[in-house]
Amino acid sequence: MKLCVALDLPTKQENLDLIHQIKEYDIWLKVGLRAYIRDGVEFLQEIKEINPNFKIFLDLKLYDIPNTMADAAESIMGLGVDMFNIHASAGKRAMQEVMQRLSKYEKRPIVLAVTALTSFNQEEFSAVYESSIAKKADQFAIDANESGLDGVVCSAYESESIKKITNKHFLTLTPGIRPFGEDSGDQQRVADVEFAKSALVDFIVVGRPIYQAQNPAEVVAKILENI
């Protein structure tokens, strides 16, 4: 299991200050929608300048018509990131088109499909998808696996089931991790490190428990120790 730190702070400088504090660790960093729109490609380059060994997860959750998603995925190839995601809700044709477009490259980033956002509770999810979270997440995972993706974004509660219905090498990345039982904030389906380990999660994303801490490096070290 690998740690991915969410760079969700209000300003670029705050994110850079955080990165400098944790630069000694062999970890992943998640650049989300706000940071990428605000700070652009230059921010990705600055991350690598601080520590070339950092791995970058570009969390933009692409969702559009198949050709537009494939165009965007191909553009991401030039950014030097190590992982990005698309929405499984876009359908199998879109996922297949993305992977087909990337197949011509000798080396490509890891591609994950978003199943159910961890901010959803059961009632909210059913209102949109007319299905339970567990059932739909499983179906999205099957679709993503059959479309050639590397894995899915899901909560820790869906991870073990997804591994069983796909295969043990199919990756699961879980946002909303509260490593040691911290407050869940605006996330609904959160879990701690121990539960994520038991659910066979491959990547845990941790944000607020790290960047709101007095000493973020200490929290990162403690998480890595528990992993």
Secondary structure, DSSP 8 states (H G I E B T S, - for coil): -EEEEE---SSHHHHHHHHHHTTTS--EEEEEHHHHHHHHHHHHHHHHHH-TT-EEEEEEEE-S-HHHHHHHHHHHGGGT-SEEEEEGGG-HHHHHHHHHHHTTSSS--EEEEE-S-TT--HHHHHHHHSS-HHHHHHHHHHHHHHTT-SEEE--HHHHHHHHHHS-TTSEEEE--B-TTS---TT-SS-B-HHHHHHTT-SEEEE-HHHHTSS-HHHHHHHHHHH-
